[in-house]
């Protein structure tokens, strides 16, 4: 299932390298404000949810922006038949909020 969401991006982190066992890794993590589940009446507010967004090259597209910033995220819910997760496919900043 694909959908778009308005998000507040509060941080990003790129990571690239090789593990001791020779396995390469290359990713960008996006941290976006997400509402806490208050359906049981025991939580209020927001937290920084973590989403993977492509390789470490994605980070360079947003590094010049001032954080936090508003964006439209293309998201997709994927699963294996038992569990599901939300994946960020693309991120488009709203406006032109440059870093100071």
C-alpha positions in Angstrom: 0.0 0.0 0.0 1.5 3.4 -1.1 0.6 6.7 0.4 2.0 10.2 1.0 2.4 11.9 4.4 3.3 15.4 5.6 6.2 15.0 8.0 8.5 17.1 10.1 12.1 15.9 9.6 14.0 16.5 12.8 17.3 14.8 11.8 19.1 12.7 9.2 22.2 10.5 9.5 24.3 8.8 6.7 26.3 5.7 7.2 28.6 3.9 4.9 31.3 1.3 5.4 32.3 -2.3 5.7 31.8 -4.5 8.7 34.6 -6.7 10.0 33.0 -9.7 8.3 33.3 -7.9 4.9 29.6 -7.0 4.6 29.2 -3.5 3.1 26.5 -1.1 4.3 25.3 2.2 2.9 22.2 4.0 4.1 20.6 7.3 5.2 18.3 7.3 8.2 15.6 10.0 8.5 14.1 10.9 11.9 10.6 12.3 11.6 8.1 13.3 14.3 5.4 10.7 14.7 2.4 10.6 17.1 2.5 8.3 20.1 -0.3 5.8 20.3 -2.8 7.3 22.8 -5.5 4.7 22.2 -5.1 3.3 25.7 -5.0 6.7 27.3 -1.4 6.2 28.6 0.6 8.2 26.1 0.6 11.7 24.6 2.8 13.6 22.2 5.3 12.6 19.6 8.6 10.8 19.2 11.3 10.6 16.5 10.6 7.6 14.3 13.4 6.2 12.2 13.0 5.5 8.5 15.6 4.3 6.0 15.9 6.4 2.8 18.2 4.9 0.2 21.9 5.1 0.3 24.3 7.6 2.0 24.1 9.7 -1.2 20.5 10.7 -0.2 21.9 12.7 2.7 23.7 15.2 0.4 20.3 16.2 -1.0 19.1 17.6 2.3 22.3 18.5 4.2 22.0 22.2 3.2 18.5 22.5 4.8 17.9 24.0 8.2 16.5 21.3 10.6 13.7 20.7 11.4 12.0 21.1 8.1 8.6 20.1 6.6 8.4 17.6 3.8 6.1 15.4 1.9 7.1 11.7 2.2 6.2 8.9 -0.2 5.6 5.9 2.0 4.8 2.3 1.5 3.5 -0.4 3.9 5.3 -3.7 3.2 5.1 -7.0 5.0 6.0 -10.7 4.9 2.5 -12.1 5.7 2.9 -11.9 9.5 4.4 -8.5 10.2 4.4 -5.2 8.4 6.5 -2.0 8.4 6.3 1.5 6.9 9.1 2.3 4.4 10.0 5.8 3.3 10.5 5.7 -0.5 11.0 9.4 -1.3 11.2 12.8 0.5 10.3 16.2 -0.9 11.0 19.3 1.3 8.2 21.9 1.3 9.4 25.4 0.5 13.0 26.4 0.3 14.3 26.6 3.9 18.0 26.9 3.5 20.5 26.4 6.3 21.8 29.6 8.0 
